[in-house]
């Protein structure tokens, strides 16, 4: 079984959408292997999003992810990375397909409710970042 990391971001937590989002994953054949609610620091967010540090949105992204509680999850299933990306939808909720998490719950390109790993390699790194043993 393939694994991927999913984050329910502060805007979705604030609007009490965590259970709806978790159930959406389950209904779409992604098992939640592990899950925890945490509040990361801006420094931790900066480390997590290091791959984006040369991009203009980097500081805002880090400030946002650390602005409130998040739920980090290990999702497991067949082609979990790709499946999760399809379920999330496009980064900008306006461009996301109908019946995707970002279309249903996203507020803006910044407050788009969820994060998901973009590759199997990054999934391993991101899972390790939040679920160190």
C-alpha positions as CSV (number, residue, x, y, z in Angstrom):
1,X,0.0,0.0,0.0
2,X,1.2,3.5,-0.9
3,X,1.2,6.2,1.7
4,X,0.9,10.0,1.4
5,X,0.8,12.9,3.8
6,X,-2.3,15.0,4.1
7,X,-2.8,18.2,6.2
8,X,-6.1,19.7,7.1
9,X,-5.1,23.4,7.3
10,X,-6.1,26.1,9.8
11,X,-9.0,27.5,7.8
12,X,-10.7,24.1,7.7
13,X,-10.0,23.4,11.4
14,X,-11.4,26.8,12.2
15,X,-14.6,26.0,10.4
16,X,-15.0,22.5,12.0
17,X,-14.5,20.6,8.7
18,X,-12.0,18.0,9.9
19,X,-14.5,15.1,10.3
20,X,-16.1,15.9,6.9
21,X,-12.7,15.9,5.2
22,X,-11.6,12.7,6.9
23,X,-14.8,11.0,5.9
24,X,-14.3,12.2,2.3
25,X,-11.0,10.4,2.2
26,X,-12.4,7.2,3.7
27,X,-15.4,7.2,1.3
28,X,-12.8,7.5,-1.5
29,X,-10.7,4.4,-0.5
30,X,-8.0,6.2,1.4
31,X,-7.5,4.8,4.9
32,X,-6.2,7.1,7.6
33,X,-3.3,5.1,9.1
34,X,-2.3,7.8,11.6
35,X,-3.6,11.3,12.5
36,X,-2.8,14.0,15.1
37,X,-3.8,17.5,15.8
38,X,-0.8,19.8,16.3
39,X,0.1,23.5,16.2
40,X,3.5,24.1,14.5
41,X,5.7,27.1,14.8
42,X,6.6,29.4,12.0
43,X,10.1,27.9,12.0
44,X,8.7,24.4,11.6
45,X,6.5,25.5,8.8
46,X,9.5,27.2,7.1
47,X,11.4,23.9,7.4
48,X,8.4,21.9,6.0
49,X,7.9,24.2,3.0
50,X,11.6,24.7,2.4
51,X,11.2,23.5,-1.2
52,X,9.2,26.7,-1.9
53,X,11.6,29.1,-0.2
54,X,12.5,30.9,-3.5
55,X,8.9,31.5,-4.3
56,X,7.1,34.8,-3.6
57,X,4.4,33.2,-1.5
58,X,6.8,31.3,0.8
59,X,6.6,33.6,3.8
60,X,2.8,33.9,3.7
61,X,2.5,30.1,3.3
62,X,4.6,29.5,6.4
63,X,2.8,32.2,8.4
64,X,-0.5,30.7,7.5
65,X,0.3,27.0,8.2
66,X,1.5,28.1,11.7
67,X,-1.4,30.4,12.3
68,X,-3.6,27.8,14.1
69,X,-4.0,24.1,14.7
70,X,-3.6,21.6,11.8
71,X,-4.3,17.9,11.5
72,X,-1.6,15.8,9.9
73,X,-2.5,12.4,8.6
74,X,-0.9,9.5,6.9
75,X,-3.2,8.3,4.2
76,X,-2.8,4.8,2.8
77,X,-4.3,3.2,-0.3
78,X,-3.7,2.2,-3.9
79,X,-1.9,5.1,-5.7
80,X,-2.4,7.1,-2.5
81,X,-0.4,10.2,-3.7
82,X,-2.3,10.5,-7.0
83,X,-5.6,9.6,-5.4
84,X,-5.2,12.3,-2.8
85,X,-4.2,14.9,-5.3
86,X,-7.3,14.2,-7.3
87,X,-9.5,14.4,-4.3
88,X,-8.0,17.7,-3.2
89,X,-8.4,19.4,-6.5
90,X,-6.5,22.3,-8.0
91,X,-4.6,24.6,-5.6
92,X,-6.9,27.5,-6.4
93,X,-10.4,26.5,-5.4
94,X,-11.9,28.5,-8.3
95,X,-10.0,26.2,-10.7
96,X,-10.7,22.9,-8.8
97,X,-13.1,20.3,-10.2
98,X,-16.5,19.9,-8.7
99,X,-16.7,17.5,-5.7
100,X,-13.1,18.0,-4.7
101,X,-12.1,19.1,-1.2
102,X,-10.8,22.5,-2.4
103,X,-13.8,23.2,-4.5
104,X,-16.2,22.3,-1.7
105,X,-14.3,23.9,1.3
106,X,-11.5,26.1,0.0
107,X,-11.8,29.8,0.6
108,X,-8.9,31.1,-1.6
109,X,-5.6,30.0,-3.2
110,X,-4.0,30.5,0.3
111,X,-6.8,29.2,2.4
112,X,-7.5,26.0,0.4
113,X,-8.2,23.7,3.4
114,X,-5.7,20.9,2.6
115,X,-2.2,20.0,1.7
116,X,-1.1,16.7,0.1
117,X,2.3,15.3,-1.0
118,X,3.0,15.8,-4.7
119,X,5.2,12.6,-5.2
120,X,6.0,9.3,-3.5
121,X,9.5,10.6,-2.5
122,X,8.1,13.8,-1.0
123,X,5.4,11.8,0.8
124,X,8.1,9.8,2.5
125,X,9.9,13.0,3.6
126,X,6.8,14.7,4.7
127,X,5.5,11.7,6.7
128,X,8.9,11.5,8.4
129,X,8.8,15.3,9.2
130,X,5.5,14.9,11.2
131,X,5.7,11.3,12.3
132,X,9.2,10.7,13.5
133,X,9.5,7.6,15.5
